[in-house]
């Protein structure tokens, strides 16, 4: 497990998702790509995040669909 990966991703989402108001899958794919690129630039490998949260696109997509707040139910 990578606490470093999940901490980075949580912080990245908190900083970037409030500014992004979209449910467009193509725009969300772009956000996922940005998050993974930022992680790589910080020395965090994709697998460090994905072993904790699963697919980054799916997590961001769920977050954008449930913008009203609360916990997203994971399958």
CORUR-V813619 format. One record per residue. SS is DSSP state (h for helix, s for strand, l for the rest). Layout:
SS
SS
This chain:
l
l
h
h
h
h
h
h
h
h
h
h
h
h
h
h
h
h
h
l
l
l
l
l
h
h
h
h
h
h
h
h
h
h
h
h
h
h
h
h
h
l
l
l
l
h
h
h
h
h
h
h
h
l
l
h
h
h
h
h
h
h
h
h
h
l
l
l
l
l
l
l
l
l
l
